[in-house]
């Protein structure tokens, strides 16, 4: 059928004196229309008293494995990522480097201000067909146009498509953000509110172990 899935997730833009490159690269470019993605996240509890760092590796829209600073090791999220996670855990130098990311990436500078910094909200829509689709970001029920940009349609390789609509803004207390999606496969438009995320499960080709880059 033509049904798709929608997710909308908050991303916190952190002040950093330098961009953070991924810890690995893959030894080959991904096939056309497929994406290899790395997402690095800092999760704060009680503001900055407790920080959890996640380095997440995706093939297309499926998360394969990640590094979880709370566990101090790489964790397989899907069966395709199991071998890679095991190999990475055996690399002591790599584990030492990624462990340092908690302080280097999440806690620098030492004083973090949560006011005045934008939040990037990403609305993922995947697994839909035909490709024609309408996506809007709403704030308190009103459409936002100027602050929204979308990616090009990406083919999943199984006749379905995916796309992202991104909104960069400074939320204030009480604001309600939602991603509105309309597609011919829906009986009526659907709304995904900011912060309610969904997993994407798509068929994937085999992925070899990434290359450990020299710092």
C-alpha positions as a printed NumPy array, in Angstrom:
array([[ 0.   ,  0.   ,  0.   ],
       [ 1.041,  3.638, -0.051],
       [ 1.013,  4.244,  3.67 ],
       [ 4.015,  6.017,  5.175],
       [ 5.311,  6.876,  8.605],
       [ 5.859, 10.28 , 10.104],
       [ 8.137, 11.301, 12.931],
       [ 9.092, 14.601, 14.395],
       [12.069, 14.926, 16.671],
       [13.801, 17.808, 18.478],
       [17.455, 18.484, 17.864],
       [19.286, 20.905, 20.165],
       [21.817, 23.164, 18.447],
       [24.737, 23.384, 20.87 ],
       [27.277, 26.223, 20.899],
       [30.588, 24.684, 19.858],
       [33.925, 26.254, 18.84 ],
       [34.409, 23.597, 16.157],
       [32.341, 21.249, 13.996],
       [32.357, 17.591, 15.038],
       [33.233, 15.07 , 12.287],
       [31.995, 11.473, 12.487],
       [34.292,  8.967, 14.182],
       [34.151,  6.578, 11.223],
       [33.668,  6.627,  7.513],
       [32.575,  3.754,  5.312],
       [35.05 ,  2.518,  2.674],
       [32.628,  3.053, -0.219],
       [29.994,  5.598, -1.231],
       [26.428,  4.441, -0.577],
       [24.406,  3.302, -3.61 ],
       [22.38 ,  5.942, -5.384],
       [19.329,  7.068, -3.385],
       [20.612,  5.466, -0.148],
       [22.134,  7.41 ,  2.731],
       [24.752,  6.593,  5.367],
       [24.088,  8.946,  8.276],
       [25.733,  9.742, 11.606],
       [23.779, 11.554, 14.316],
       [25.523, 12.752, 17.471],
       [23.225, 13.679, 20.342],
       [23.673, 15.165, 23.821],
       [20.88 , 14.348, 26.271],
       [20.811, 16.505, 29.404],
       [19.254, 15.573, 32.747],
       [18.869, 18.303, 35.392],
       [20.289, 20.759, 32.871],
       [24.017, 19.843, 32.669],
       [24.44 , 17.775, 35.84 ],
       [24.114, 14.498, 33.936],
       [24.896, 14.136, 30.233],
       [24.285, 11.131, 28.002],
       [26.086, 11.082, 24.647],
       [24.789,  8.975, 21.75 ],
       [26.698,  8.501, 18.495],
       [24.137,  6.883, 16.184],
       [24.862,  5.237, 12.811],
       [22.138,  4.788, 10.193],
       [21.943,  3.089,  6.826],
       [19.185,  4.931,  5.019],
       [16.52 ,  5.312,  7.737],
       [17.389,  2.282,  9.903],
       [19.691,  2.661, 12.895],
       [22.331, -0.08 , 12.837],
       [24.306,  0.575, 16.011],
       [25.303,  3.376, 18.362],
       [27.733,  4.33 , 21.085],
       [26.003,  4.952, 24.428],
       [28.091,  6.829, 26.991],
       [25.884,  5.545, 29.823],
       [26.943,  1.995, 28.912],
       [30.456,  2.886, 27.781],
       [30.268,  0.714, 24.674],
       [28.798,  0.274, 21.202],
       [25.366, -1.328, 21.061],
       [23.779, -3.118, 18.097],
       [20.301, -1.784, 17.333],
       [19.637, -4.09 , 14.389],
       [21.062, -7.448, 13.358],
       [22.997, -5.801, 10.514],
       [24.876, -3.666, 13.041],
       [25.765, -6.477, 15.447],
       [29.093, -7.486, 13.891],
       [30.213, -3.871, 13.528],
       [29.344, -3.074, 17.161],
       [31.304, -6.112, 18.366],
       [34.343, -5.141, 16.295],
       [34.208, -1.555, 17.535],
       [34.035, -2.7  , 21.153],
       [37.268, -4.644, 20.615],
       [39.061, -1.476, 19.462],
       [40.328,  0.044, 22.731],
       [41.667,  3.18 , 21.051],
       [38.334,  3.864, 19.367],
       [36.411,  3.372, 22.62 ],
       [38.798,  5.742, 24.394],
       [38.297,  8.401, 21.731],
       [34.518,  8.164, 21.626],
       [34.313,  8.193, 25.436],
       [36.055, 11.578, 25.411],
       [33.301, 12.973, 23.175],
       [31.013, 13.317, 26.202],
       [33.243, 16.088, 27.548],
       [34.593, 17.454, 24.274],
       [31.312, 17.644, 22.376],
       [28.622, 17.911, 25.06 ],
       [30.311, 19.856, 27.861],
       [32.366, 22.428, 25.987],
       [32.126, 25.312, 26.595],
       [31.815, 24.677, 30.318],
       [28.971, 27.156, 30.728],
       [26.002, 26.332, 28.497],
       [23.151, 28.743, 28.064],
       [19.803, 27.304, 27.006],
       [18.359, 30.663, 26.001],
       [18.94 , 32.303, 22.656],
       [19.924, 29.12 , 20.808],
       [17.838, 27.654, 18.054],
       [16.331, 24.193, 18.072],
       [16.253, 22.241, 14.823],
       [13.029, 20.264, 14.46 ],
       [13.062, 17.531, 11.832],
       [ 9.948, 15.934, 10.415],
       [10.758, 12.613,  8.712],
       [ 8.194, 11.156,  6.352],
       [ 9.141,  7.779,  4.871],
       [ 7.731,  4.779,  3.076],
       [ 5.102,  6.571,  0.973],
       [ 3.974,  6.158, -2.653],
       [ 3.141,  7.9  , -4.973],
       [ 5.771, 10.616, -4.459],
       [ 3.422, 13.602, -4.35 ],
       [ 3.081, 14.745, -0.735],
       [ 2.28 , 17.914,  1.204],
       [ 4.112, 18.784,  4.444],
       [ 3.666, 21.803,  6.714],
       [ 5.089, 22.894, 10.059],
       [ 2.58 , 24.536, 12.414],
       [ 3.162, 26.643, 15.511],
       [ 0.186, 26.928, 17.829],
       [-2.042, 25.92 , 14.92 ],
       [-0.629, 28.479, 12.453],
       [ 1.446, 27.499,  9.427],
       [ 5.123, 28.498,  9.342],
       [ 6.471, 29.057,  5.836],
       [ 9.588, 31.236,  5.814],
       [11.484, 29.191,  8.441],
       [10.862, 25.779,  6.861],
       [12.961, 23.996,  4.267],
       [12.654, 20.507,  2.823],
       [15.033, 17.976,  1.315],
       [14.634, 16.5  , -2.141],
       [12.633, 13.308, -2.453],
       [14.805, 10.251, -1.803],
       [13.994,  6.859, -3.287],
       [14.057,  3.991, -0.807],
       [14.785,  1.458, -3.542],
       [11.454, -0.355, -3.096],
       [ 9.26 ,  2.115, -5.043],
       [ 8.598,  4.165, -1.907],
       [10.016,  7.576, -1.023],
       [11.164,  9.609,  1.953],
       [11.582, 13.307,  2.655],
       [12.439, 15.64 ,  5.54 ],
       [10.955, 19.015,  6.438],
       [13.073, 21.04 ,  8.866],
       [12.236, 23.989, 11.062],
       [14.838, 26.019, 12.969],
       [13.337, 28.191, 15.676],
       [13.496, 29.225, 19.341],
       [10.604, 27.541, 21.16 ],
       [ 9.114, 29.328, 24.13 ],
       [ 7.239, 27.885, 27.063],
       [ 3.727, 26.907, 26.018],
       [ 4.427, 26.739, 22.271],
       [ 3.011, 23.713, 20.455],
       [ 4.684, 22.61 , 17.223],
       [ 3.368, 20.01 , 14.82 ],
       [ 4.215, 18.529, 11.452],
       [ 1.137, 18.276,  9.208],
       [ 1.27 , 15.725,  6.383],
       [-1.224, 15.05 ,  3.605],
       [-0.928, 12.15 ,  1.155],
       [-3.314, 10.265, -1.103],
       [-2.848,  7.116,  1.007],
       [-4.331,  8.885,  4.066],
       [-8.048,  9.14 ,  4.651],
       [-7.319, 12.549,  6.153],
       [-4.177, 14.618,  6.911],
       [-2.133, 13.486,  9.918],
       [-0.346, 15.575, 12.543],
       [ 2.825, 14.55 , 14.402],
       [ 3.642, 16.774, 17.35 ],
       [ 7.214, 17.774, 18.129],
       [ 8.931, 15.29 , 20.415],
       [ 6.917, 12.188, 19.473],
       [ 9.314, 10.044, 17.466],
       [ 8.763,  6.856, 15.487],
       [11.206,  4.189, 14.346],
       [11.752,  3.456, 10.667],
       [12.215, -0.169,  9.62 ],
       [13.291, -0.575,  6.002],
       [15.003, -3.48 ,  4.171],
       [18.755, -2.851,  4.014],
       [21.743, -4.224,  2.078],
       [24.716, -5.684,  4.025],
       [27.024, -3.041,  5.515],
       [30.744, -3.724,  6.163],
       [32.615, -2.503,  9.213],
       [33.411,  1.247,  9.058],
       [36.984,  2.457,  8.905],
       [38.535,  3.816, 12.095],
       [39.795,  7.25 , 11.134],
       [42.993,  8.716, 12.519],
       [42.208, 11.707, 14.776]])
